Amino acid sequence: MKKISIILMIILSVIFAGLTGCSSEEKTSSEQNSSDEVQAIKDRGVLKVGVKVDVPNFGYKNPETGEIEGFEVDIAKAIAKKILGDENKIELQAVTAKTRGPLLDSGEVDMVVATFTITEERKKSYNFSESYYTDAVGLLVKKDSGIKSFKDLDGKTIGVAQSATSKTALQEEADKLGITVEFAEFASYPEINAALTSGRVDCFSVDGSILSGYVSDSTEILPDKFAPQDYGIASKKDNTALAKIIDDTIKELKSNGELDKLKEKWGLQ
């Protein structure tokens, strides 16, 4: 019996060692693949980044210069400098709330820095950096509409961006107040703004900092604010090496005061 017990223990030890070895090898393989993706960016010589082009001060295509500029573009440049040693080694790809995920999934961009709200659900699909900006959902209406608060939107239509979190936040607030609101979804912010101007929607709702770029002489942002949310930089879930570089860069920008300087540069609170 002793001999049998000893033999069984030896067999179990061998099996356990084999499983541990496989797990270690799988982990090493995964880490290697992630490092290879960063190396691929270095070999390519350019960092591909998804950014907004219709959000003044964050990511906006300047009609006078044709250049995409803004707070998030500058953050992307800082990351390009960290990886490639040159902030200009960057390729910007226009994204919307609806397209930024698919473009990241397909590998057309390495990362997305595009007013992308961090949520627990989204973290299941992507790596997110720590927050670089916090905002809340706001409401833009016509000054002559008679709408002075969210409650006044009872029975009215709110324009929101496709795949954005604004709709959920507003519906929850409407349910709390016992009012009924309708939603119209659009592919871009200029489209929502045009719908407000033409009267197809009664309110344009998105994050307050985004709305500030669309205020005109005939519109105003209401004092109501909902669902404070954090923006983060998204990268592929399995590309942990790139995610670490991104996160380290954000932390560095915060610690050395450069992030605050960039906010001040673009007139952000």
C-alpha positions, -999 to +999 in steps of 0.1 A: +000+000+000+029+023+008+044+017-026+011+025-043+006+057-023+041+068-032+036+061-069+003+080-069+019+110-052+047+110-078+021+108-107+001+136-092+032+157-087+042+153-123+007+162-135+006+193-113+040+204-125+029+199-161-002+220-156+017+248-138+042+247-166+015+251-192-001+280-173+033+297-171+039+291-207+005+305-217+011+336-196+045+341-211+031+336-246+003+362-239+028+387-226+051+381-256+022+387-280+014+420-262+050+431-264+051+421-301+022+445-308+041+474-292+072+464-313+050+463-344+041+500-337+078+508-334+086+489-366+058+507-384+071+540-372+036+555-365+010+552-338-025+549-352-051+567-330-089+571-332-100+606-323-131+627-327-131+654-354-164+671-345-158+680-308-143+715-305-114+716-280-111+678-277-108+665-312-118+689-341-108+693-377-099+729-381-117+741-413-090+768-418-060+745-415-075+711-423-056+698-392-072+678-364-065+695-331-075+695-295-069+683-259-072+646-268-050+650-298-023+665-276-026+635-252-022+611-281+009+630-292+024+625-257+019+588-260+034+587-295+064+605-281+067+579-253+066+550-277+084+564-308+104+594-294+085+618-316+050+632-310+045+638-348+048+601-355+011+597-352-017+588-377-052+602-367-083+583-377-117+600-374-141+581-352-176+585-338-193+570-307-205+542-330-174+535-349-146+538-324-151+503-309-152+485-343-121+504-356-102+493-325-115+457-328-104+455-364-069+468-357-073+499-379-063+520-348-040+510-319-059+531-294-089+554-291-088+587-273-122+601-282-144+612-252-148+575-245-166+571-212-152+543-189-179+519-178-178+484-163-195+470-193-169+485-217-140+473-196-151+438-204-141+444-240-113+469-238-084+481-216-090+516-203-064+539-189-072+558-157-093+589-163-078+620-179-110+640-178-143+640-159-175+654-173-213+651-169-242+649-194-257+683-202-286+698-221-285+724-249-318+741-259-330+771-279-333+802-257-368+809-270-380+773-264-393+780-229-373+750-216-356+759-184-349+725-168-349+688-176-385+685-163-397+709-190-386+682-216-417+661-207-432+648-239-403+663-260-376+648-282-339+648-272-311+643-298-283+620-287-253+604-303-255+567-314-239+543-289-233+571-264-241+567-227-262+599-226-294+582-235-293+558-206-284+586-181-313+607-193-338+579-193-330+570-157-335+606-147-368+608-166-380+577-148-371+593-114-391+624-123-420+605-138-418+622-171-417+609-207-391+618-232-384+606-267-349+601-282-335+606-317-301+591-324-276+607-348-242+597-361-224+629-353-227+660-331-231+685-360-261+664-371-277+667-337-270+704-336-286+709-370-316+689-358-319+713-329-316+743-351-343+730-375-367+720-347-365+682-354-354+678-317-361+700-287-328+694-270-292+684-279-277+662-251-242+650-247-213+657-222-212+693-211-177+700-224-188+689-259-219+710-258-198+741-250-184+739-285-219+742-300-234+771-281-246+799-303-264+832-298-297+814-300-290+785-277-280+779-241-269+751-218-292+744-190-279+742-154-290+705-151-261+680-150-264+642-150-243+611-145-207+624-140-184+602-161-148+596-167-130+596-200-103+570-206-081+558-234-091+524-248-069+498-263-074+461-272-080+439-242-051+416-249-026+443-257-015+448-220+019+462-229+004+491-248-022+497-221+006+500-195+025+526-216-008+546-221-016+544-184+019+554-173+018+584-197-015+596-183-001+593-147+030+612-157+010+640-173-009+643-141+020+642-118+041+668-137+012+692-142+012+689-180-024+675-181-036+707-163-017+728-187-033+711-217-068+716-201-059+753-197-046+755-233-079+742-247-101+762-223-114+732-204-125+732-167 
